Amino acid sequence: NYLVTFSGHGEDSDGTIQDYEWCSSIDGILCYEESFEYQYLSPGNHTITFRVKDDNGAWSNESKGYLSIDAGL
């Protein structure tokens, strides 16, 4: 298994960031932290999305990244 480190950041011009959400197109929700390490991603081509929620309850647009996990290792 691969150990992958995820780290994201958000800013709120009129308040504070309250929540974080990381999601994989294959494995679903991964974590609700600003940064974390994950070792058990399923093999395949993942689209990873990250978004933040401010203290007014508004979610940001998603930021996306792509990650390929090889089934042979």
N, C-alpha and C positions, 0 to 999 in steps of 0.2 A: 504494500500500500504506500501511496505517496502522502507525505505530510505537506499540506498546502496552508500558507499563511494568508489570511484575508485582512485587509485594513482599509477602512473608509472614514470619511470625515464629512460633516455637514455644518452649515452655519445658518443662523436665523437672525435677520437684521433687527427684529423687534422683540426678541426673546431668546429662548434656549431650545436646544434639541433635546427631546425627551426619549425617543425610541429610535432603534435601528432595525433594519430587516435585510437579511441576506437570503437569497433564494436560488436554487438550481432548477433548471428546466427538466432535469431528470429526477433528482432526489427531493425536490420541494424545499421547504424552509430549512435552512441550515443553522441560523443563529440570530439572536436579537441583541448582539453586542457590537460595539464599534469596531473591534478587531478580535480575531480568534484564529486558532489553528484547527484544521480538520483533516482527518486521515482516511475517512471511509467513503469517499466519493465513488459512485458506481462507474464502471467503464463506459466510455462513450464521449460524445461531444456535448459539453455543458454550455448553456448560456447562463451566466451568473448575473443576477441583478442585485442592486443595493439601493436602498432608499432610506430616508430619515423622516421622522415626524416631529413637528415643533410643538411648543407648549400650548398652541391653540388647536391642536388636533389635525393640522393639515400635513399630508404626506407630500414629499418632494416628488419630482419626476424620477424615474428609475435611471440609474447608471448601469450600463451593461459591459460585461467582459466575457471572453470566450476561453474555455479550457477543455483540453482533450486529455482523457485518462485512458491509457493503454491497458487493455485487458490482460496482456501477457505478463505483467509484472505484479 
